[in-house]
Amino acid sequence: MNLVIPVCAIYLPYYSVFAARFLLGFGEPFIYPCINTILAAFFRMEERSTALALFTSGNQVAMVFGNQIGAAFCKSRFGWPAGFYFPGILAILWIFLWSALASNAPEDCKKMSVAERQMYNTSSMARIPSRRRNQKVPWKAILTNIPFHSHLLANVAITIVATLLMIYLPSYFKDVLHLGVMANGAYTSLPTIFNFVFKLTWGMLMDKMKRTGILTPTQGVRISQLFPTFGIAISLICLVLFANCQNPEYAFIIICFTNLCMGGYISGAYVSLLSLAPSLTPTLSSISVGSGNLSALFTPLLILLLNPTSNAVGWNRVFIAMAAISVLAGIIFTAFGSGEIQKFAPEYHEKSKNAENSEGEKFLEAVRLNSYRAESISIV
């Protein structure tokens, strides 16, 4: 659709651009359920924080370099349409690479070494065979599962804050801090670097602590989620208390800390989503994406309601309200969030069955050993 938008804007009526943008947005929600399914299949519990941090790092790369690249294209002889053609061409190249290299599951991956395949097969998170495509979705169990609802609330809270930072923060910098265009762009884009660095380093730390048994999966996701809930709430309150046009650098420092805290979401609620029922990840991810999209849709209405005149007092109301939402999400996730497989997941029953078989084998082995001992005693 990016390749079509300039053509629609130049040669067709304005509503054709709206239609192209609608189709572009219509296709986007399919991305995360697909990627999440592959991540849940390929990566074990003690690897997912790092894998998710790397996967989502494209968001920060785009935030830091996207505006600069777009501005450079606008200044060039190719003009603003090149800003749409460039990502469109990249998407086509990505399709060819994806088709050549991607696979649905580790057992189908031609690039995986023998050692990697053995490690996967011996993993406690071994995936239910992909041939079970006709499994029923336990909708009632999913929709009444408290850990999943705690993830949804955490996802709604982080989406509201992310929408504020990405779309409305420049307006706050202009209306309240009176920043110029260049300073506004720097204050908006540079803090995302802290998000990238923190979520990657924190993800590797969490994976190591889970791998060595220092933390359980549930402890890992709950501790990580403290940052994008209570940490963000603290930073938003600090923005109300300390940021003003006399000291705009305070706002920059606070926004950097806010972005840093957002990085904890990857090892927190996001890892939780992929851990509750790995084989049902497409369904859970679709519900999660839907809740996030709805919250992003209603965020502008919330901001307009709290800040109709776009002044300092109104922005303070917005920040306080979003801090309250973050605290509520943090309390619920800290109490009910989980990094373990849930009872509604097919993997849970498979794991229980394997445990029963293992106990049965141990019992039979003990019986055989006792019989051998009895025979030895009788012979003596």
C-alpha positions in Angstrom: 0.0 0.0 0.0 2.9 2.4 0.6 3.7 2.1 -3.1 0.1 3.0 -4.0 -0.4 6.0 -1.7 1.7 8.6 -3.7 -0.1 7.6 -6.9 -3.5 8.0 -5.2 -2.5 11.4 -3.7 -1.2 12.8 -7.1 -3.6 11.3 -9.7 -6.7 10.2 -7.8 -9.3 11.8 -5.5 -8.4 12.4 -1.9 -10.6 9.6 -0.6 -8.5 7.1 -2.5 -5.6 7.9 -0.1 -7.9 7.3 2.8 -8.9 3.9 1.3 -5.2 3.0 0.8 -4.4 4.0 4.4 -7.3 1.9 5.6 -6.1 -1.2 3.8 -2.6 -0.6 5.1 -3.9 -0.4 8.7 -6.2 -3.4 8.0 -3.2 -5.6 7.3 -1.1 -4.6 10.2 -2.9 -6.5 13.0 -2.0 -9.8 11.3 1.7 -9.2 11.8 2.0 -9.7 15.6 -0.1 -12.9 15.9 2.0 -14.5 13.1 5.4 -13.4 14.5 4.3 -14.3 18.1 3.4 -17.8 16.9 6.8 -18.3 15.4 8.6 -16.9 18.5 6.6 -19.2 20.8 7.5 -22.2 18.6 11.2 -21.5 18.1 12.3 -20.1 21.5 12.2 -21.7 24.9 11.0 -19.8 28.0 14.5 -18.9 29.0 15.2 -17.4 25.6 12.1 -15.4 24.8 12.9 -12.1 26.6 16.0 -11.7 24.4 14.2 -12.9 21.3 11.3 -10.5 21.8 13.7 -7.6 22.5 15.5 -8.2 19.3 12.3 -8.6 17.3 10.7 -5.4 18.6 13.9 -3.3 18.3 12.8 -2.4 14.8 10.3 0.0 16.4 13.1 2.0 18.0 15.2 2.0 14.9 12.3 3.3 12.9 11.6 6.0 15.5 15.2 7.2 15.6 16.0 7.1 11.9 12.5 7.3 10.2 12.0 11.0 10.6 15.5 11.8 9.4 15.2 9.5 6.4 11.8 11.0 5.5 13.2 14.6 5.8 16.1 13.7 3.6 13.8 12.3 0.9 11.7 15.4 1.0 14.7 17.6 0.4 16.0 15.4 -2.4 15.0 15.6 -6.0 12.7 12.6 -5.5 10.5 14.5 -3.2 8.0 13.3 -0.6 6.7 10.3 -2.6 10.1 8.6 -2.1 9.3 8.5 1.6 6.5 6.0 0.7 8.4 4.2 -2.1 11.4 3.4 0.1 9.5 1.4 2.8 7.4 -0.2 0.0 10.6 -1.5 -1.7 12.0 -2.7 1.6 8.8 -4.6 2.2 9.0 -6.4 -1.2 12.7 -7.4 -0.5 11.6 -8.6 2.9 8.9 -10.8 1.3 11.5 -12.6 -0.8 13.8 -13.1 2.1 11.0 -14.4 4.3 9.7 -16.8 1.7 13.2 -18.2 1.3 14.3 -18.5 4.9 11.3 -18.7 7.1 9.6 -21.9 8.3 6.5 -22.7 10.5 8.2 -24.7 13.1 11.7 -25.9 14.2 11.1 -29.4 12.8 10.6 -27.7 9.4 13.6 -25.5 9.6 16.4 -26.4 7.1 18.8 -24.0 8.7 18.8 -25.5 12.2 21.8 -27.5 13.2 21.6 -31.0 14.7 22.7 -29.6 18.1 19.9 -27.0 18.1 17.3 -29.5 17.1 18.4 -31.8 19.9 18.2 -28.9 22.4 14.8 -28.1 21.2 13.5 -31.7 21.4 14.8 -32.0 25.0 13.3 -28.7 26.1 10.6 -28.7 28.7 8.6 -26.4 26.4 8.7 -28.8 23.5 5.9 -27.9 21.2 2.8 -30.0 20.5 3.2 -31.4 17.0 2.2 -28.9 14.3 0.0 -31.5 12.6 -2.7 -30.9 15.2 -4.4 -28.2 13.3 -8.0 -29.2 14.2 -7.7 -28.6 18.0 -10.6 -26.7 19.5 -10.1 -23.3 21.0 -11.2 -23.3 24.6 -12.9 -19.9 24.4 -14.5 -20.0 27.8 -11.3 -21.0 29.6 -9.4 -18.3 27.8 -11.9 -15.5 28.4 -12.1 -16.4 32.1 -8.4 -16.8 32.7 -7.2 -14.2 35.2 -3.5 -14.2 34.1 -4.6 -13.5 30.5 -6.8 -10.7 31.6 -4.0 -9.2 33.6 -1.9 -9.2 30.4 -4.7 -7.5 28.5 -4.9 -4.7 31.1 -1.1 -4.3 31.0 -1.3 -4.2 27.2 -4.0 -1.5 27.3 -2.0 0.6 29.7 1.2 0.5 27.8 -0.6 1.1 24.5 -2.2 4.3 25.9 1.2 5.6 27.1 2.9 4.6 23.8 0.2 6.5 21.8 0.7 9.5 24.0 4.5 9.5 23.5 4.5 8.8 19.8 1.6 11.1 18.6 0.9 13.7 21.3 4.2 14.3 22.9 5.4 16.8 20.2 2.3 18.9 20.9 3.1 18.9 24.6 6.7 20.0 23.9 5.4 22.8 21.6 2.5 24.0 23.7 4.0 23.8 27.2 7.8 23.8 26.8 7.7 26.0 23.7 10.4 24.0 21.9 11.4 24.7 18.3 11.0 22.2 15.5 14.6 20.7 15.7 14.5 20.4 19.6 11.1 18.9 19.4 12.3 16.2 17.0 15.3 15.4 19.2 13.2 15.3 22.4 10.8 12.9 20.7 13.1 10.5 18.9 16.3 10.3 21.0 14.7 8.8 24.2 13.7 5.7 22.3 17.4 4.7 22.3 17.0 4.1 26.1 14.1 1.8 25.4 16.2 -0.3 23.0 19.2 -0.6 25.2 17.3 -1.4 28.4 14.9 -3.9 26.9 17.8 -5.8 25.3 20.1 -5.9 28.3 17.2 -6.5 30.7 15.9 -9.3 28.5 19.3 -11.1 28.5 19.5 -10.7 32.3 16.0 -12.1 32.8 16.8 -15.1 30.5 20.0 -15.8 32.3 18.3 -15.7 35.7 15.5 -18.0 34.5 18.0 -20.4 32.9 20.0 -20.6 36.1 17.0 -21.1 38.3 17.3 -17.8 40.2 13.9 -16.7 39.1 10.8 -18.7 38.0 9.1 -17.6 34.8 6.3 -16.0 36.8 8.7 -14.1 39.0 10.5 -12.9 35.9 7.5 -11.4 34.2 6.1 -9.8 37.3 9.4 -8.1 38.2 9.9 -6.9 34.6 6.4 -5.5 34.5 7.1 -3.2 37.4 9.0 -0.9 35.1 6.3 -0.2 32.5 3.6 0.2 35.2 4.9 1.8 38.4 8.0 3.2 36.7 6.0 4.9 34.0 3.6 6.2 36.7 6.5 7.8 38.6 7.9 9.4 35.5 4.6 10.9 34.5 4.0 12.3 38.0 7.6 13.8 37.8 6.6 15.4 34.5 3.8 17.1 36.2 5.9 18.3 39.1 9.2 19.3 37.5 8.8 19.9 33.8 8.3 23.5 32.6 9.4 25.9 29.9 12.2 27.3 32.2 13.7 23.8 32.6 12.9 21.8 29.4 15.9 19.5 30.0 14.0 18.0 33.0 11.3 16.9 30.6 13.9 15.3 28.3 15.4 13.3 31.2 12.0 12.2 32.4 10.9 11.1 29.0 14.2 9.2 28.6 13.3 7.4 31.9 9.8 6.8 30.6 11.1 5.1 27.5 13.5 3.1 29.5 10.7 1.8 31.7 8.6 0.9 28.6 11.4 -1.6 27.6 10.5 -3.8 30.6 7.1 -4.6 29.0 8.9 -7.0 26.6 10.2 -9.3 29.4 7.0 -8.7 31.4 3.5 -8.9 29.9 4.7 -9.7 26.4 6.7 -12.8 27.5 3.6 -13.7 29.6 1.4 -13.7 26.5 3.7 -16.2 24.7 4.0 -18.4 27.8 0.3 -19.0 28.8 -0.5 -21.4 25.9 2.2 -21.5 23.2 0.1 -23.5 20.7 -2.8 -21.1 21.1 -0.5 -18.0 20.7 -2.3 -16.9 17.4 -5.7 -16.7 19.3 -4.3 -15.0 22.4 -2.2 -12.6 20.3 -5.2 -11.6 18.2 -7.2 -10.8 21.3 -4.2 -8.8 22.7 -3.7 -6.9 19.5 -7.5 -6.1 19.3 -7.5 -4.7 22.9 -4.4 -2.6 22.1 -6.0 -1.2 18.9 -9.1 -0.3 20.8 -7.2 1.5 23.5 -5.2 3.3 20.9 -8.4 4.3 19.2 -9.9 5.8 22.4 -6.7 7.5 23.6 -7.3 10.6 21.5 -10.8 10.9 22.9 -9.4 10.6 26.4 -6.8 13.3 25.8 -9.4 15.6 24.2 -11.7 15.1 27.2 -9.0 15.9 29.7 -7.1 18.6 27.7 -9.6 20.4 25.4 -7.6 23.6 25.2 -4.1 22.0 25.1 -2.6 24.0 28.0 -0.3 23.0 30.9 -3.1 22.3 33.3 -4.8 20.0 30.8 -1.6 18.1 30.0 -1.1 17.6 33.8 -4.6 16.0 33.9 -3.6 13.7 31.1 -0.4 12.6 32.7 -2.1 12.0 36.1 -4.8 9.9 34.5 -2.3 7.8 32.6 -0.2 7.3 35.7 -3.4 6.1 37.5 -4.1 3.6 34.7 -0.5 2.4 34.8 -0.6 1.8 38.6 -3.9 -0.1 38.3 -2.4 -2.3 35.6 0.7 -2.8 37.7 -1.2 -3.9 40.8 -3.3 -6.4 38.9 -0.4 -7.9 36.9 1.8 -8.1 40.0 -0.9 -10.1 41.8 -2.2 -12.3 38.9 0.3 -12.2 36.0 1.9 -15.5 35.1 4.8 -16.9 33.0 3.6 -20.5 33.3 1.5 -22.7 31.0 -2.2 -22.5 31.9 -4.6 -25.3 32.4 -6.5 -24.5 29.2 -3.4 -25.0 27.1 -2.9 -28.3 25.2 0.7 -28.2 26.4 -0.4 -28.4 30.0 -2.2 -31.7 29.4 0.6 -33.0 27.3 3.1 -32.1 30.1 0.9 -33.8 32.7 0.6 -36.9 30.5 4.4 -37.0 30.1 4.8 -36.6 33.8 2.4 -39.5 34.5 4.2 -41.7 32.0 7.5 -40.9 33.6 6.2 -41.7 37.0 4.8 -45.0 35.6 8.1 -45.9 34.1 9.9 -45.2 37.4 7.4 -47.4 39.2 7.8 -50.3 36.8 11.6 -49.9 37.0 11.3 -50.1 40.8 9.1 -53.2 40.6 11.6 -54.9 38.3 14.5 -54.0 40.5 12.7 -55.4 43.6 11.9 -58.6 41.7 15.6 -59.0 40.8 16.6 -58.5 44.4 14.0 -61.1 45.5 15.4 -63.6 43.0 18.9 -62.9 44.2 17.9 -63.5 47.9 16.1 -66.7 47.0 19.1 -68.0 45.1 21.4 -67.2 48.1 
